[in-house]
């Protein structure tokens, strides 16, 4: 079970942290464009890495970062 998720510089998330200790579920609520889908994508990518489906560099490329060259 994930107890803490910290995401930095991935799409619109910068210094994002959610602590889920002792919570059976952790729903995400918010306005459009606040990063709910990005959190889901980060968790999906973490799952792919854990299962050995993809490599970190393939999932978290510089193009996903919140900055542009």
CHARMM-style PDB file with segment names, atoms N, HN, CA, C and O in Angstrom:
ATOM      1  N   UNK     1       0.842  -1.177   0.000  1.00  0.00      PROA
ATOM      2  CA  UNK     1       0.000   0.000   0.000  1.00  0.00      PROA
ATOM      3  C   UNK     1       0.892   1.247   0.000  1.00  0.00      PROA
ATOM      4  O   UNK     1       1.884   1.314   0.725  1.00  0.00      PROA
ATOM      5  N   UNK     2       0.535   2.195  -0.795  1.00  0.00      PROA
ATOM      6  HN  UNK     2      -0.271   2.141  -1.385  1.00  0.00      PROA
ATOM      7  CA  UNK     2       1.279   3.454  -0.839  1.00  0.00      PROA
ATOM      8  C   UNK     2       0.853   4.304   0.356  1.00  0.00      PROA
ATOM      9  O   UNK     2      -0.333   4.559   0.564  1.00  0.00      PROA
ATOM     10  N   UNK     3       1.831   4.732   1.126  1.00  0.00      PROA
ATOM     11  HN  UNK     3       2.795   4.525   0.957  1.00  0.00      PROA
ATOM     12  CA  UNK     3       1.550   5.572   2.296  1.00  0.00      PROA
ATOM     13  C   UNK     3       1.823   7.044   2.043  1.00  0.00      PROA
ATOM     14  O   UNK     3       1.280   7.915   2.723  1.00  0.00      PROA
ATOM     15  N   UNK     4       2.675   7.315   1.052  1.00  0.00      PROA
ATOM     16  HN  UNK     4       3.116   6.608   0.499  1.00  0.00      PROA
ATOM     17  CA  UNK     4       3.022   8.701   0.749  1.00  0.00      PROA
ATOM     18  C   UNK     4       3.434   8.783  -0.709  1.00  0.00      PROA
ATOM     19  O   UNK     4       4.183   7.938  -1.201  1.00  0.00      PROA
ATOM     20  N   UNK     5       2.944   9.800  -1.396  1.00  0.00      PROA
ATOM     21  HN  UNK     5       2.335  10.486  -0.997  1.00  0.00      PROA
ATOM     22  CA  UNK     5       3.335  10.038  -2.779  1.00  0.00      PROA
ATOM     23  C   UNK     5       3.850  11.469  -2.870  1.00  0.00      PROA
ATOM     24  O   UNK     5       3.162  12.419  -2.498  1.00  0.00      PROA
ATOM     25  N   UNK     6       5.069  11.600  -3.371  1.00  0.00      PROA
ATOM     26  HN  UNK     6       5.628  10.828  -3.674  1.00  0.00      PROA
ATOM     27  CA  UNK     6       5.658  12.922  -3.579  1.00  0.00      PROA
ATOM     28  C   UNK     6       6.015  13.038  -5.052  1.00  0.00      PROA
ATOM     29  O   UNK     6       6.708  12.176  -5.593  1.00  0.00      PROA
ATOM     30  N   UNK     7       5.551  14.084  -5.697  1.00  0.00      PROA
ATOM     31  HN  UNK     7       4.988  14.784  -5.257  1.00  0.00      PROA
ATOM     32  CA  UNK     7       5.818  14.308  -7.114  1.00  0.00      PROA
ATOM     33  C   UNK     7       6.379  15.716  -7.277  1.00  0.00      PROA
ATOM     34  O   UNK     7       5.818  16.682  -6.759  1.00  0.00      PROA
ATOM     35  N   UNK     8       7.489  15.824  -8.001  1.00  0.00      PROA
ATOM     36  HN  UNK     8       7.944  15.039  -8.422  1.00  0.00      PROA
ATOM     37  CA  UNK     8       8.090  17.133  -8.244  1.00  0.00      PROA
ATOM     38  C   UNK     8       8.417  17.265  -9.731  1.00  0.00      PROA
ATOM     39  O   UNK     8       9.074  16.403 -10.316  1.00  0.00      PROA
ATOM     40  N   UNK     9       7.956  18.340 -10.319  1.00  0.00      PROA
ATOM     41  HN  UNK     9       7.423  19.040  -9.844  1.00  0.00      PROA
ATOM     42  CA  UNK     9       8.276  18.693 -11.703  1.00  0.00      PROA
ATOM     43  C   UNK     9       7.803  17.643 -12.707  1.00  0.00      PROA
ATOM     44  O   UNK     9       8.546  17.261 -13.612  1.00  0.00      PROA
ATOM     45  N   UNK    10       6.588  17.189 -12.545  1.00  0.00      PROA
ATOM     46  HN  UNK    10       5.985  17.499 -11.810  1.00  0.00      PROA
ATOM     47  CA  UNK    10       5.963  16.287 -13.517  1.00  0.00      PROA
ATOM     48  C   UNK    10       4.673  16.936 -13.966  1.00  0.00      PROA
ATOM     49  O   UNK    10       3.730  17.074 -13.187  1.00  0.00      PROA
ATOM     50  N   UNK    11       4.634  17.331 -15.221  1.00  0.00      PROA
ATOM     51  HN  UNK    11       5.400  17.218 -15.854  1.00  0.00      PROA
ATOM     52  CA  UNK    11       3.510  18.063 -15.793  1.00  0.00      PROA
ATOM     53  C   UNK    11       3.193  19.286 -14.940  1.00  0.00      PROA
ATOM     54  O   UNK    11       4.042  20.166 -14.800  1.00  0.00      PROA
ATOM     55  N   UNK    12       1.990  19.366 -14.366  1.00  0.00      PROA
ATOM     56  HN  UNK    12       1.300  18.651 -14.479  1.00  0.00      PROA
ATOM     57  CA  UNK    12       1.639  20.563 -13.588  1.00  0.00      PROA
ATOM     58  C   UNK    12       1.961  20.424 -12.103  1.00  0.00      PROA
ATOM     59  O   UNK    12       1.697  21.349 -11.334  1.00  0.00      PROA
ATOM     60  N   UNK    13       2.523  19.299 -11.682  1.00  0.00      PROA
ATOM     61  HN  UNK    13       2.737  18.548 -12.307  1.00  0.00      PROA
ATOM     62  CA  UNK    13       2.789  19.080 -10.259  1.00  0.00      PROA
ATOM     63  C   UNK    13       4.213  19.494  -9.896  1.00  0.00      PROA
ATOM     64  O   UNK    13       5.186  19.057 -10.511  1.00  0.00      PROA
ATOM     65  N   UNK    14       4.301  20.332  -8.900  1.00  0.00      PROA
ATOM     66  HN  UNK    14       3.510  20.686  -8.401  1.00  0.00      PROA
ATOM     67  CA  UNK    14       5.601  20.756  -8.390  1.00  0.00      PROA
ATOM     68  C   UNK    14       5.512  20.751  -6.864  1.00  0.00      PROA
ATOM     69  O   UNK    14       4.679  21.443  -6.280  1.00  0.00      PROA
ATOM     70  N   UNK    15       6.371  19.969  -6.233  1.00  0.00      PROA
ATOM     71  HN  UNK    15       7.048  19.407  -6.707  1.00  0.00      PROA
ATOM     72  CA  UNK    15       6.348  19.805  -4.777  1.00  0.00      PROA
ATOM     73  C   UNK    15       4.985  19.349  -4.281  1.00  0.00      PROA
ATOM     74  O   UNK    15       4.474  19.869  -3.290  1.00  0.00      PROA
ATOM     75  N   UNK    16       4.393  18.375  -4.972  1.00  0.00      PROA
ATOM     76  HN  UNK    16       4.808  17.952  -5.778  1.00  0.00      PROA
ATOM     77  CA  UNK    16       3.096  17.831  -4.597  1.00  0.00      PROA
ATOM     78  C   UNK    16       3.312  16.629  -3.684  1.00  0.00      PROA
ATOM     79  O   UNK    16       4.139  15.763  -3.968  1.00  0.00      PROA
ATOM     80  N   UNK    17       2.571  16.587  -2.603  1.00  0.00      PROA
ATOM     81  HN  UNK    17       1.899  17.290  -2.373  1.00  0.00      PROA
ATOM     82  CA  UNK    17       2.665  15.456  -1.682  1.00  0.00      PROA
ATOM     83  C   UNK    17       1.273  15.098  -1.175  1.00  0.00      PROA
ATOM     84  O   UNK    17       0.469  15.968  -0.839  1.00  0.00      PROA
ATOM     85  N   UNK    18       1.014  13.811  -1.130  1.00  0.00      PROA
ATOM     86  HN  UNK    18       1.666  13.104  -1.403  1.00  0.00      PROA
ATOM     87  CA  UNK    18      -0.223  13.319  -0.523  1.00  0.00      PROA
ATOM     88  C   UNK    18       0.148  12.171   0.405  1.00  0.00      PROA
ATOM     89  O   UNK    18       0.837  11.234   0.000  1.00  0.00      PROA
ATOM     90  N   UNK    19      -0.306  12.246   1.640  1.00  0.00      PROA
ATOM     91  HN  UNK    19      -0.865  13.007   1.969  1.00  0.00      PROA
ATOM     92  CA  UNK    19      -0.041  11.218   2.639  1.00  0.00      PROA
ATOM     93  C   UNK    19      -1.332  10.443   2.857  1.00  0.00      PROA
ATOM     94  O   UNK    19      -2.363  11.020   3.203  1.00  0.00      PROA
ATOM     95  N   UNK    20      -1.267   9.131   2.653  1.00  0.00      PROA
ATOM     96  HN  UNK    20      -0.430   8.662   2.373  1.00  0.00      PROA
ATOM     97  CA  UNK    20      -2.470   8.310   2.731  1.00  0.00      PROA
ATOM     98  C   UNK    20      -2.434   7.305   3.880  1.00  0.00      PROA
ATOM     99  O   UNK    20      -3.259   6.393   3.932  1.00  0.00      PROA
ATOM    100  N   UNK    21      -1.485   7.466   4.798  1.00  0.00      PROA
ATOM    101  HN  UNK    21      -0.815   8.207   4.755  1.00  0.00      PROA
ATOM    102  CA  UNK    21      -1.420   6.548   5.938  1.00  0.00      PROA
ATOM    103  C   UNK    21      -2.755   6.507   6.661  1.00  0.00      PROA
ATOM    104  O   UNK    21      -3.394   7.536   6.881  1.00  0.00      PROA
ATOM    105  N   UNK    22      -3.158   5.314   7.022  1.00  0.00      PROA
ATOM    106  HN  UNK    22      -2.639   4.478   6.843  1.00  0.00      PROA
ATOM    107  CA  UNK    22      -4.370   5.086   7.811  1.00  0.00      PROA
ATOM    108  C   UNK    22      -5.654   5.500   7.082  1.00  0.00      PROA
ATOM    109  O   UNK    22      -6.706   5.623   7.708  1.00  0.00      PROA
ATOM    110  N   UNK    23      -5.575   5.714   5.779  1.00  0.00      PROA
ATOM    111  HN  UNK    23      -4.720   5.615   5.270  1.00  0.00      PROA
ATOM    112  CA  UNK    23      -6.772   6.034   4.997  1.00  0.00      PROA
ATOM    113  C   UNK    23      -7.108   4.850   4.097  1.00  0.00      PROA
ATOM    114  O   UNK    23      -6.252   4.398   3.336  1.00  0.00      PROA
ATOM    115  N   UNK    24      -8.325   4.343   4.167  1.00  0.00      PROA
ATOM    116  HN  UNK    24      -9.021   4.710   4.785  1.00  0.00      PROA
ATOM    117  CA  UNK    24      -8.678   3.228   3.280  1.00  0.00      PROA
ATOM    118  C   UNK    24      -8.775   3.672   1.816  1.00  0.00      PROA
ATOM    119  O   UNK    24      -8.497   2.885   0.911  1.00  0.00      PROA
ATOM    120  N   UNK    25      -9.166   4.921   1.582  1.00  0.00      PROA
ATOM    121  HN  UNK    25      -9.391   5.561   2.317  1.00  0.00      PROA
ATOM    122  CA  UNK    25      -9.221   5.486   0.233  1.00  0.00      PROA
ATOM    123  C   UNK    25      -8.763   6.938   0.306  1.00  0.00      PROA
ATOM    124  O   UNK    25      -8.787   7.556   1.371  1.00  0.00      PROA
ATOM    125  N   UNK    26      -8.352   7.466  -0.825  1.00  0.00      PROA
ATOM    126  HN  UNK    26      -8.333   6.963  -1.690  1.00  0.00      PROA
ATOM    127  CA  UNK    26      -7.908   8.857  -0.881  1.00  0.00      PROA
ATOM    128  C   UNK    26      -8.468   9.506  -2.141  1.00  0.00      PROA
ATOM    129  O   UNK    26      -7.769   9.594  -3.150  1.00  0.00      PROA
ATOM    130  N   UNK    27      -9.724   9.963  -2.096  1.00  0.00      PROA
ATOM    131  HN  UNK    27     -10.292   9.891  -1.276  1.00  0.00      PROA
ATOM    132  CA  UNK    27     -10.301  10.595  -3.287  1.00  0.00      PROA
ATOM    133  C   UNK    27      -9.650  11.948  -3.562  1.00  0.00      PROA
ATOM    134  O   UNK    27      -9.221  12.645  -2.642  1.00  0.00      PROA
ATOM    135  N   UNK    28      -9.585  12.299  -4.821  1.00  0.00      PROA
ATOM    136  HN  UNK    28      -9.934  11.733  -5.568  1.00  0.00      PROA
ATOM    137  CA  UNK    28      -9.028  13.590  -5.220  1.00  0.00      PROA
ATOM    138  C   UNK    28     -10.151  14.470  -5.753  1.00  0.00      PROA
ATOM    139  O   UNK    28     -10.866  14.088  -6.680  1.00  0.00      PROA
ATOM    140  N   UNK    29     -10.296  15.629  -5.171  1.00  0.00      PROA
ATOM    141  HN  UNK    29      -9.715  15.940  -4.419  1.00  0.00      PROA
ATOM    142  CA  UNK    29     -11.293  16.604  -5.599  1.00  0.00      PROA
ATOM    143  C   UNK    29     -10.581  17.882  -5.994  1.00  0.00      PROA
ATOM    144  O   UNK    29      -9.539  18.208  -5.426  1.00  0.00      PROA
ATOM    145  N   UNK    30     -11.115  18.598  -6.943  1.00  0.00      PROA
ATOM    146  HN  UNK    30     -11.961  18.333  -7.404  1.00  0.00      PROA
ATOM    147  CA  UNK    30     -10.535  19.878  -7.312  1.00  0.00      PROA
ATOM    148  C   UNK    30     -11.107  20.410  -8.611  1.00  0.00      PROA
ATOM    149  O   UNK    30     -11.817  19.721  -9.343  1.00  0.00      PROA
ATOM    150  N   UNK    31     -10.774  21.645  -8.862  1.00  0.00      PROA
ATOM    151  HN  UNK    31     -10.197  22.205  -8.267  1.00  0.00      PROA
ATOM    152  CA  UNK    31     -11.201  22.317 -10.092  1.00  0.00      PROA
ATOM    153  C   UNK    31     -10.527  21.669 -11.300  1.00  0.00      PROA
ATOM    154  O   UNK    31      -9.541  20.945 -11.166  1.00  0.00      PROA
ATOM    155  N   UNK    32     -11.075  21.940 -12.468  1.00  0.00      PROA
ATOM    156  HN  UNK    32     -11.877  22.528 -12.577  1.00  0.00      PROA
ATOM    157  CA  UNK    32     -10.440  21.479 -13.701  1.00  0.00      PROA
ATOM    158  C   UNK    32      -9.049  22.085 -13.810  1.00  0.00      PROA
ATOM    159  O   UNK    32      -8.840  23.254 -13.484  1.00  0.00      PROA
ATOM    160  N   UNK    33      -8.112  21.284 -14.267  1.00  0.00      PROA
ATOM    161  HN  UNK    33      -8.283  20.335 -14.531  1.00  0.00      PROA
ATOM    162  CA  UNK    33      -6.754  21.772 -14.486  1.00  0.00      PROA
ATOM    163  C   UNK    33      -5.881  21.826 -13.253  1.00  0.00      PROA
ATOM    164  O   UNK    33      -4.816  22.442 -13.289  1.00  0.00      PROA
ATOM    165  N   UNK    34      -6.299  21.198 -12.151  1.00  0.00      PROA
ATOM    166  HN  UNK    34      -7.164  20.698 -12.122  1.00  0.00      PROA
ATOM    167  CA  UNK    34      -5.495  21.256 -10.927  1.00  0.00      PROA
ATOM    168  C   UNK    34      -4.552  20.075 -10.765  1.00  0.00      PROA
ATOM    169  O   UNK    34      -3.729  20.069  -9.850  1.00  0.00      PROA
ATOM    170  N   UNK    35      -4.654  19.067 -11.642  1.00  0.00      PROA
ATOM    171  HN  UNK    35      -5.323  19.072 -12.385  1.00  0.00      PROA
ATOM    172  CA  UNK    35      -3.684  17.976 -11.604  1.00  0.00      PROA
ATOM    173  C   UNK    35      -4.210  16.628 -11.159  1.00  0.00      PROA
ATOM    174  O   UNK    35      -3.417  15.719 -10.912  1.00  0.00      PROA
ATOM    175  N   UNK    36      -5.506  16.466 -11.048  1.00  0.00      PROA
ATOM    176  HN  UNK    36      -6.151  17.204 -11.249  1.00  0.00      PROA
ATOM    177  CA  UNK    36      -6.064  15.182 -10.617  1.00  0.00      PROA
ATOM    178  C   UNK    36      -5.664  14.059 -11.580  1.00  0.00      PROA
ATOM    179  O   UNK    36      -5.236  12.992 -11.139  1.00  0.00      PROA
ATOM    180  N   UNK    37      -5.796  14.284 -12.852  1.00  0.00      PROA
ATOM    181  HN  UNK    37      -6.144  15.150 -13.210  1.00  0.00      PROA
ATOM    182  CA  UNK    37      -5.422  13.271 -13.844  1.00  0.00      PROA
ATOM    183  C   UNK    37      -3.918  13.055 -13.871  1.00  0.00      PROA
ATOM    184  O   UNK    37      -3.459  11.949 -14.159  1.00  0.00      PROA
ATOM    185  N   UNK    38      -3.153  14.079 -13.579  1.00  0.00      PROA
ATOM    186  HN  UNK    38      -3.526  14.977 -13.346  1.00  0.00      PROA
ATOM    187  CA  UNK    38      -1.698  13.945 -13.543  1.00  0.00      PROA
ATOM    188  C   UNK    38      -1.272  13.065 -12.382  1.00  0.00      PROA
ATOM    189  O   UNK    38      -0.328  12.287 -12.517  1.00  0.00      PROA
ATOM    190  N   UNK    39      -1.945  13.169 -11.247  1.00  0.00      PROA
ATOM    191  HN  UNK    39      -2.712  13.802 -11.138  1.00  0.00      PROA
ATOM    192  CA  UNK    39      -1.660  12.292 -10.108  1.00  0.00      PROA
ATOM    193  C   UNK    39      -1.956  10.849 -10.512  1.00  0.00      PROA
ATOM    194  O   UNK    39      -1.177   9.946 -10.207  1.00  0.00      PROA
ATOM    195  N   UNK    40      -3.066  10.634 -11.189  1.00  0.00      PROA
ATOM    196  HN  UNK    40      -3.698  11.368 -11.437  1.00  0.00      PROA
ATOM    197  CA  UNK    40      -3.421   9.290 -11.655  1.00  0.00      PROA
ATOM    198  C   UNK    40      -2.367   8.759 -12.622  1.00  0.00      PROA
ATOM    199  O   UNK    40      -1.990   7.590 -12.542  1.00  0.00      PROA
ATOM    200  N   UNK    41      -1.889   9.603 -13.533  1.00  0.00      PROA
ATOM    201  HN  UNK    41      -2.195  10.553 -13.598  1.00  0.00      PROA
ATOM    202  CA  UNK    41      -0.860   9.192 -14.477  1.00  0.00      PROA
ATOM    203  C   UNK    41       0.446   8.851 -13.756  1.00  0.00      PROA
ATOM    204  O   UNK    41       1.112   7.878 -14.108  1.00  0.00      PROA
ATOM    205  N   UNK    42       0.810   9.641 -12.760  1.00  0.00      PROA
ATOM    206  HN  UNK    42       0.269  10.432 -12.474  1.00  0.00      PROA
ATOM    207  CA  UNK    42       2.027   9.359 -11.984  1.00  0.00      PROA
ATOM    208  C   UNK    42       1.911   8.005 -11.289  1.00  0.00      PROA
ATOM    209  O   UNK    42       2.873   7.237 -11.273  1.00  0.00      PROA
ATOM    210  N   UNK    43       0.747   7.706 -10.716  1.00  0.00      PROA
ATOM    211  HN  UNK    43      -0.034   8.331 -10.730  1.00  0.00      PROA
ATOM    212  CA  UNK    43       0.542   6.410 -10.063  1.00  0.00      PROA
ATOM    213  C   UNK    43       0.563   5.265 -11.077  1.00  0.00      PROA
ATOM    214  O   UNK    43       1.112   4.199 -10.799  1.00  0.00      PROA
ATOM    215  N   UNK    44      -0.031   5.482 -12.243  1.00  0.00      PROA
ATOM    216  HN  UNK    44      -0.478   6.348 -12.469  1.00  0.00      PROA
ATOM    217  CA  UNK    44      -0.015   4.466 -13.295  1.00  0.00      PROA
ATOM    218  C   UNK    44       1.410   4.184 -13.747  1.00  0.00      PROA
ATOM    219  O   UNK    44       1.785   3.025 -13.929  1.00  0.00      PROA
ATOM    220  N   UNK    45       2.207   5.233 -13.928  1.00  0.00      PROA
ATOM    221  HN  UNK    45       1.902   6.174 -13.780  1.00  0.00      PROA
ATOM    222  CA  UNK    45       3.601   5.064 -14.332  1.00  0.00      PROA
ATOM    223  C   UNK    45       4.407   4.356 -13.255  1.00  0.00      PROA
ATOM    224  O   UNK    45       5.248   3.514 -13.569  1.00  0.00      PROA
ATOM    225  N   UNK    46       4.167   4.680 -12.002  1.00  0.00      PROA
ATOM    226  HN  UNK    46       3.484   5.364 -11.747  1.00  0.00      PROA
ATOM    227  CA  UNK    46       4.847   4.010 -10.894  1.00  0.00      PROA
ATOM    228  C   UNK    46       4.508   2.517 -10.896  1.00  0.00      PROA
ATOM    229  O   UNK    46       5.378   1.682 -10.651  1.00  0.00      PROA
ATOM    230  N   UNK    47       3.258   2.189 -11.169  1.00  0.00      PROA
ATOM    231  HN  UNK    47       2.552   2.868 -11.368  1.00  0.00      PROA
ATOM    232  CA  UNK    47       2.832   0.792 -11.247  1.00  0.00      PROA
ATOM    233  C   UNK    47       3.552   0.069 -12.389  1.00  0.00      PROA
ATOM    234  O   UNK    47       3.985  -1.071 -12.223  1.00  0.00      PROA
ATOM    235  N   UNK    48       3.680   0.716 -13.531  1.00  0.00      PROA
ATOM    236  HN  UNK    48       3.329   1.642 -13.666  1.00  0.00      PROA
ATOM    237  CA  UNK    48       4.370   0.107 -14.669  1.00  0.00      PROA
ATOM    238  C   UNK    48       5.833  -0.161 -14.347  1.00  0.00      PROA
ATOM    239  O   UNK    48       6.378  -1.195 -14.731  1.00  0.00      PROA
ATOM    240  N   UNK    49       6.465   0.765 -13.644  1.00  0.00      PROA
ATOM    241  HN  UNK    49       6.022   1.605 -13.332  1.00  0.00      PROA
ATOM    242  CA  UNK    49       7.860   0.570 -13.252  1.00  0.00      PROA
ATOM    243  C   UNK    49       7.970  -0.602 -12.280  1.00  0.00      PROA
ATOM    244  O   UNK    49       8.852  -1.449 -12.420  1.00  0.00      PROA
ATOM    245  N   UNK    50       7.077  -0.649 -11.299  1.00  0.00      PROA
ATOM    246  HN  UNK    50       6.360   0.038 -11.185  1.00  0.00      PROA
ATOM    247  CA  UNK    50       7.094  -1.713 -10.310  1.00  0.00      PROA
ATOM    248  C   UNK    50       6.869  -3.086 -10.907  1.00  0.00      PROA
ATOM    249  O   UNK    50       7.415  -4.075 -10.418  1.00  0.00      PROA
ATOM    250  N   UNK    51       6.082  -3.156 -11.946  1.00  0.00      PROA
ATOM    251  HN  UNK    51       5.639  -2.353 -12.344  1.00  0.00      PROA
ATOM    252  CA  UNK    51       5.809  -4.432 -12.611  1.00  0.00      PROA
ATOM    253  C   UNK    51       6.837  -4.779 -13.673  1.00  0.00      PROA
ATOM    254  O   UNK    51       6.778  -5.860 -14.260  1.00  0.00      PROA
ATOM    255  N   UNK    52       7.775  -3.882 -13.929  1.00  0.00      PROA
ATOM    256  HN  UNK    52       7.822  -3.004 -13.452  1.00  0.00      PROA
ATOM    257  CA  UNK    52       8.813  -4.137 -14.913  1.00  0.00      PROA
ATOM    258  C   UNK    52       8.350  -3.980 -16.345  1.00  0.00      PROA
ATOM    259  O   UNK    52       9.003  -4.476 -17.263  1.00  0.00      PROA
ATOM    260  N   UNK    53       7.235  -3.300 -16.554  1.00  0.00      PROA
ATOM    261  HN  UNK    53       6.705  -2.897 -15.808  1.00  0.00      PROA
ATOM    262  CA  UNK    53       6.688  -3.124 -17.900  1.00  0.00      PROA
ATOM    263  C   UNK    53       7.464  -2.058 -18.669  1.00  0.00      PROA
ATOM    264  O   UNK    53       7.705  -2.203 -19.867  1.00  0.00      PROA
ATOM    265  N   UNK    54       7.854  -0.990 -17.980  1.00  0.00      PROA
ATOM    266  HN  UNK    54       7.658  -0.873 -17.006  1.00  0.00      PROA
ATOM    267  CA  UNK    54       8.536   0.127 -18.632  1.00  0.00      PROA
ATOM    268  C   UNK    54       9.712   0.590 -17.786  1.00  0.00      PROA
ATOM    269  O   UNK    54       9.822   0.275 -16.601  1.00  0.00      PROA
ATOM    270  N   UNK    55      10.581   1.344 -18.435  1.00  0.00      PROA
ATOM    271  HN  UNK    55      10.492   1.600 -19.398  1.00  0.00      PROA
ATOM    272  CA  UNK    55      11.725   1.940 -17.741  1.00  0.00      PROA
ATOM    273  C   UNK    55      11.380   3.369 -17.356  1.00  0.00      PROA
ATOM    274  O   UNK    55      10.545   4.010 -17.995  1.00  0.00      PROA
ATOM    275  N   UNK    56      12.024   3.863 -16.311  1.00  0.00      PROA
ATOM    276  HN  UNK    56      12.702   3.343 -15.792  1.00  0.00      PROA
ATOM    277  CA  UNK    56      11.758   5.209 -15.810  1.00  0.00      PROA
ATOM    278  C   UNK    56      11.948   6.251 -16.909  1.00  0.00      PROA
ATOM    279  O   UNK    56      11.100   7.128 -17.077  1.00  0.00      PROA
ATOM    280  N   UNK    57      13.034   6.172 -17.650  1.00  0.00      PROA
ATOM    281  HN  UNK    57      13.723   5.460 -17.513  1.00  0.00      PROA
ATOM    282  CA  UNK    57      13.322   7.144 -18.699  1.00  0.00      PROA
ATOM    283  C   UNK    57      12.280   7.187 -19.799  1.00  0.00      PROA
ATOM    284  O   UNK    57      12.077   8.225 -20.429  1.00  0.00      PROA
ATOM    285  N   UNK    58      11.620   6.063 -20.032  1.00  0.00      PROA
ATOM    286  HN  UNK    58      11.786   5.220 -19.520  1.00  0.00      PROA
ATOM    287  CA  UNK    58      10.585   6.011 -21.067  1.00  0.00      PROA
ATOM    288  C   UNK    58       9.294   6.676 -20.599  1.00  0.00      PROA
ATOM    289  O   UNK    58       8.577   7.265 -21.407  1.00  0.00      PROA
ATOM    290  N   UNK    59       8.991   6.589 -19.311  1.00  0.00      PROA
ATOM    291  HN  UNK    59       9.573   6.110 -18.654  1.00  0.00      PROA
ATOM    292  CA  UNK    59       7.733   7.115 -18.777  1.00  0.00      PROA
ATOM    293  C   UNK    59       7.822   8.561 -18.338  1.00  0.00      PROA
ATOM    294  O   UNK    59       6.863   9.319 -18.481  1.00  0.00      PROA
ATOM    295  N   UNK    60       8.961   8.946 -17.809  1.00  0.00      PROA
ATOM    296  HN  UNK    60       9.741   8.331 -17.692  1.00  0.00      PROA
ATOM    297  CA  UNK    60       9.132  10.296 -17.280  1.00  0.00      PROA
ATOM    298  C   UNK    60      10.177  11.034 -18.094  1.00  0.00      PROA
ATOM    299  O   UNK    60      11.263  11.344 -17.603  1.00  0.00      PROA
ATOM    300  N   UNK    61       9.841  11.307 -19.330  1.00  0.00      PROA
ATOM    301  HN  UNK    61       8.960  11.055 -19.729  1.00  0.00      PROA
ATOM    302  CA  UNK    61      10.747  12.011 -20.232  1.00  0.00      PROA
ATOM    303  C   UNK    61      10.717  13.508 -19.952  1.00  0.00      PROA
ATOM    304  O   UNK    61       9.751  13.999 -19.368  1.00  0.00      PROA
ATOM    305  N   UNK    62      11.757  14.251 -20.357  1.00  0.00      PROA
ATOM    306  HN  UNK    62      12.542  13.852 -20.832  1.00  0.00      PROA
ATOM    307  CA  UNK    62      11.772  15.702 -20.143  1.00  0.00      PROA
ATOM    308  C   UNK    62      10.543  16.406 -20.729  1.00  0.00      PROA
ATOM    309  O   UNK    62      10.171  17.481 -20.260  1.00  0.00      PROA
ATOM    310  N   UNK    63       9.920  15.825 -21.729  1.00  0.00      PROA
ATOM    311  HN  UNK    63      10.222  14.951 -22.111  1.00  0.00      PROA
ATOM    312  CA  UNK    63       8.736  16.466 -22.312  1.00  0.00      PROA
ATOM    313  C   UNK    63       7.546  16.486 -21.340  1.00  0.00      PROA
ATOM    314  O   UNK    63       6.609  17.258 -21.543  1.00  0.00      PROA
ATOM    315  N   UNK    64       7.566  15.656 -20.295  1.00  0.00      PROA
ATOM    316  HN  UNK    64       8.327  15.028 -20.131  1.00  0.00      PROA
ATOM    317  CA  UNK    64       6.507  15.647 -19.297  1.00  0.00      PROA
ATOM    318  C   UNK    64       6.733  16.677 -18.195  1.00  0.00      PROA
ATOM    319  O   UNK    64       5.837  16.937 -17.391  1.00  0.00      PROA
ATOM    320  N   UNK    65       7.893  17.244 -18.158  1.00  0.00      PROA
ATOM    321  HN  UNK    65       8.620  17.033 -18.810  1.00  0.00      PROA
ATOM    322  CA  UNK    65       8.208  18.207 -17.112  1.00  0.00      PROA
ATOM    323  C   UNK    65       7.398  19.492 -17.336  1.00  0.00      PROA
ATOM    324  O   UNK    65       6.953  19.779 -18.447  1.00  0.00      PROA
ATOM    325  N   UNK    66       7.223  20.237 -16.279  1.00  0.00      PROA
ATOM    326  HN  UNK    66       7.585  20.004 -15.376  1.00  0.00      PROA
ATOM    327  CA  UNK    66       6.440  21.463 -16.348  1.00  0.00      PROA
ATOM    328  C   UNK    66       7.161  22.618 -17.022  1.00  0.00      PROA
ATOM    329  O   UNK    66       6.558  23.670 -17.232  1.00  0.00      PROA
ATOM    330  N   UNK    67       8.423  22.455 -17.363  1.00  0.00      PROA
ATOM    331  HN  UNK    67       8.912  21.599 -17.192  1.00  0.00      PROA
ATOM    332  CA  UNK    67       9.186  23.541 -17.971  1.00  0.00      PROA
ATOM    333  C   UNK    67       9.427  23.259 -19.444  1.00  0.00      PROA
ATOM    334  O   UNK    67       9.305  22.127 -19.911  1.00  0.00      PROA
ATOM    335  N   UNK    68       9.763  24.291 -20.142  1.00  0.00      PROA
ATOM    336  HN  UNK    68       9.862  25.211 -19.762  1.00  0.00      PROA
ATOM    337  CA  UNK    68      10.101  24.160 -21.560  1.00  0.00      PROA
ATOM    338  C   UNK    68      11.515  24.686 -21.785  1.00  0.00      PROA
ATOM    339  O   UNK    68      12.005  25.539 -21.045  1.00  0.00      PROA
ATOM    340  N   UNK    69      12.150  24.161 -22.813  1.00  0.00      PROA
ATOM    341  HN  UNK    69      11.752  23.468 -23.414  1.00  0.00      PROA
ATOM    342  CA  UNK    69      13.514  24.614 -23.138  1.00  0.00      PROA
ATOM    343  C   UNK    69      13.469  25.987 -23.751  1.00  0.00      PROA
ATOM    344  OT1 UNK    69      14.512  26.544 -24.094  1.00  0.00      PROA
TER     345      UNK     69
END
